[in-house]
Amino acid sequence: MGLVMSLFEAEVLPGLKPFAAAELNRRLGAHARIVPLEREDSLPFSYGGSPSHLASFSTIVAAYWVLNFEVPRPRALVGHEHLSRILRAVEDLRGLHPAGAFRTFRFSAAGRDSSVFERLAGEIRSATHLEPEIDEADLVIRVRPALLHAGGWEVLLRLTPRPLSARAWRVCDYPGALNATIASAMIELTHPTPQDRFLNPMCGSGTLLVERLLRGPAARVSGGDIDNQVLACARENLTAAGLLGQADLHWMDALHIDADPASFDTVCVDPPWGQRVGERETLESLYSELLEELARVTCPGGRLVLVTHAIKRFEARLSAAAGLWRPVSVYPVFQGGLHPRIYVCERLPGS
């Protein structure tokens, strides 16, 4: 079953829009066209295929189908013609998923508590038998003044019962776990190839390991953590993703890695930020030792991709390690009130 749809919108973390655009072009090619919009949290695009093809994108938070209604105010959406169009879209969307995938719905809109939205919710409930919720729901319906059209109002339907950023393989969550869309962007910054020897120390619950293996094959994928409880969590997630046998996962002290010099081409790491994990006072010492040890196990010309919110502390230690690492690029990201940065560095030869 296919849907005749043309306009979609990807919700993205500010800072990750270029990565989402690159994934869109890589996976959909000429079948999609990005619509220019000067908003860092939104990537609209036109696409002529089935929206089911958009349900596995890794660098976006959520994908929406955008419907435009040439009406002066939301009250008109309750009219027969416009309401019928919304209900047909909801049923088409439900038809792309297994029965029962959508059981609840909610509005994301200014004035969602008004009588207009109460009436609209009643009509949707009566026609679809979905139950309205206030906070968490399977079907999210956004209503806003037209942003991508010349006028009127837009109704956006989230394409999946859960945000795409809520990975199905994450059966074991852990405090301080890396956001999966940030992890996916970090993997892209390694320029992944089948020949990669990939290392993820301080692997936590395994987000970077899973994202790397889902991205494509590698010669070697190795990860570990000093906390056995966290390692057990990583094993659960790798197992849920069907990838446990493809990763070399073991206890690992990131400051004393059991590996020969120049064993890896690519290193991805999410060290403590001093927020939920790690003491701020000891971060500089940790980062200094970590950069030295990662330089030892990374081959000349190899790439380090690291994310942290402790900007000043890390940059001070990176500057002190100028003989080991050459900074290549920095990508600021906004996530839940935090402003971490992704750093890309190249291992220098002869040191």
N, C-alpha and C positions, 0 to 999 in steps of 0.2 A: 504493500500500500504506500502510495506517495502523496504528498501534500503539495498543492500548488501555492507556493509561498515565495516571496521575493526579498523581503527586508527582515534582517535580523540584527540583534545587538548583543555584543559580548561585553559582559561586565568584567573589568580587569582591575587588579591592584594598581594604583598610581605608581608609575615607574616601570611597569611590565607591559605597557601597551606595545612597544616595539617588538617584544618577544611574541605577543599574541598575534600581531600582524604578520610576523615571519612564519609562525606556525600555520596561520590561515593560508598564506601563499604557498607554503610547502605542501600542504595536504589537499587543498582545493584547487590550486593553480588558477587557470583562466576561468574556472566555473564560478569564481567569487570575485566581487569587486568591492574594495574598501570605500566607504563613504567618508569624505573628510569631515572631521568634527573636532573642534578644539576643546576636548575634555579628556583629562588623563585617565578617567575611570571608565571610559566607554569606547568601544570599537564597533561602530555600525558597519554592516556590509550587506550587499545584495547577493543572493545565491539562488540558483534555480533548481537545486536538487532537494532530496528529502532531508528534513531536519535531523533524522536519525544519524546522519553522517557527522553531526556536530556534537554528538553526545560523549565523545571521548577526547575532546581537546584538553590538553594538560596545563596550558599557561593562562587559562581564563577561569574566572570565579564561577560564572554562570552564563548561559546563553538564553536569549529571549526571541520569540517571534513578535514582530512589531506590526500592529494593525492601526491604520489611521482612519479617523472618523471626522468628517467635516461637520462638526457640531460646535456650537458656541460654548457649551458647558456640559459637564458629565451627566446632568439630568437627562439629556437627550439619548444617552446610551440605553436607557430603559425602554425606549421606543421599540416597536416590534421589529423593524428592519435591522436596526443596529444590534439589538439584543440577539436576534436570530443569528447574525454573523458571528458574534462572540461565542454563542453556544455551539455553533458548527465548528469553530476553531478549537474549542475545548474538547469536543468529541474526536476531532481529527487527531489532536495531540494525544489523547488517551489511547487512541488506536495504535499508536507507535510503541506502546509499552504493554507488558503483560497485564492481564486483568487484575484489578485491585491495586495497581501501582499508585494510583491517585485515589485517596480517600477523603482528603481535606483540602480546603483552599483558604486563602486569605488575600486581602487587598494590601498593597503597598502604595499609598496615595495620601496626599494632603486631604484632610477632611473625611477620612475613611469611617469616622464615627457618625457621619451625618445621615440624615434620613434618606438621602439619595443612594448612598452606598448600602444602607440597610435594605432598601428595596431591591437594589441590584443583586445583593447577596441572596435575598429570598428567591429571586427569579432563578439564579444559578443553582441554588440548592434544590429547588423544585424540579428543575429540568434534568439535572445531572446526578442527584442524590449524593453529591459531595457535601461534607459537613463544614461550615465556616469555622475558622479558628482566628484567634487574635495574633498569636506570635508565630509558632512553628506550624507549617502546613506543607503538603505535598505540591499543590499547585499555587504558585505565586502569581498574582495578577497585579501588575503595576499600571497605574493610570496617571497620566501627566499631560500638561499642555504640549502640543506638538513640538518636538525638538528636531525631528528629521524630515518634517514636511512643512509646507508653507503656512499652514494654519490648522485649526481644529484641535482635536485631542487624540492621543495615542494610547492604545491598550497593549501592554506587553505581557506575553504569557511565557513563563519560564518553561523551557523544553524538557526538563528532567525533574523527577520528584525530589531530588537532593541537588544542592549546588555541585557543579563539576569539581570544585575544590575539595569537597568532602569525598575523598577517595573510598571506593567500595572495599579496597584491600585493607584499609586502616581499621582492623578489628581490635587492635590494642593501641589505645592512645596513651600519651605520656605528657606530663607537664613540661612545657617548654619545647614541645615537638615543632619542628620546622614546618611552616606553611608549605603545602605541596606545590602550589603554583610558583612560589619562590624557588623551591627545589628544582622544579622543571626548568625554570629559566637558568639556574646555575648549571644544569646539565648541558643546556644548549651552548653555554659559554665555554664549555670544554671542547667544543667542536667534535662530538663523538664519532668514532670510527670503529669498525670491527677489530682493529689491531690494538685498541686501547688496553693498557694495563692500568686499571682504575682503582684508586684507594680512597676509602672513606673512613678515616679515624674519627673517634668521638661520634659514632654512627647513631647513637640514640635509638629511637624506635624504628630506624631503618628507612626513613623517607628518601634520602638521597640514593640509597642502594636500589630501592624499588624503582624510583624514577629513571635511574640509569639503565637498568635492565629492561624496563618497558620501552625505552627509547630505541634500543637496538642491541645487537650482539657486541661483545667485547672479548678480547683474548683472555682477560682476567679481571674479575671484580672482587675486591677484597675489602672487608670492613670489620670494625670491632669497637668495643667500648670497655671501659674499666669497671663498669657496673654490671654485674651478672643479671640483675633484675631487668635492666634496660635491654640487655642482649636477648633475654627471653621474649621481651616484647617485640624486638626486631624480628626474631624467628617466627613469631605468630603472624606478623604482617607479611613477611616474605612467603610464608606458607599460603596465606590467603590469596596472595597474588600469583601463586603457582610458580614461584621463582626460587624457593629455598635452595635447591640443588645447584643453582647457577651462581651462587655467591659463596665466597670463602669467608665465613663469619666466625669470629673467635674473640676471646678475651684479648684486649689490646690496651696497652698504655701508650697514649699518643705521643708522649715525650720520650719513649724508649721503644720504638717499633721493632718487632722481631722480623726484620727484612734486610737484605743486602743493600748496599748503596746503589742508587740509580735503578731501583727495581720497578718504578712506576713512571708512566708518562703523564698521568693526570691525577690530581688530588682534589677532592671536594670535601670541605669541612665546614661545620657549623659549630664553632667553639662556644663556650659559655659567654653570655653577654653581660653577666652581672645583674640580670633582672631576676628571673626565677632560679637560675642555676649559676653558681660561681660567686665568689666574693670580689667586689669591685676593686678592693685594695690590692688583690693579687693578680689581676688580669694582665698587667704589663709584663710581669715575670712569666706568666703562663704563655702569653703570645710570643714573647721572645724565644723561649725554649721550644715552642711549637714550630715557629718558623725555621729554626735551626734544624730540628729533627726532620721536618718535611723536606727541607733542602737536601738532607743526606739521602733520603730514599727516592727522590725525584731525579730523573735523568736530565742532563743539560737540554734546555729548550722545552722541557716539560712545563705543564700549566697547572697553576694553583688557583682554584676558585673558592673564595671564603666569604662568609656572610657574618656580619656582626653589627650590633647597635652601639658598641663601645668604640665609637669612631676615633676619638682623640688618642685613646690608649693604644688601639691597634695601629694607627698611622704613625705614632711615635716609634713603635717597635719595628714597623715595616721600614721606616727611614733608617733605623739603626742596622737593619739587615740588608742594606743597599748592595753589599757585595755578593749576596746570595740570590736576591729576587729583584726583578725589574717590574715595577708597576705598569700594567698595560691599560687598564680601564677601570672605572668605578661607576656603579649603577645604584643611585639612591632609590629606595622603595618605601612606600607608606603602607603600614599594616597595623590596624587596630590601635592607633595612637602612638605607635613606635615608628621610627624612621631608620631602619637598618640600611646598610649599604653592602652591595656585592662587589668584592674586589677580585680582579683578575690579574695574576702575576705570572711572569715567566722565569723559570729557573735559569740563572746565569751559569755559563761554563767556567771551569777553572777555579772553583772555590769549594 
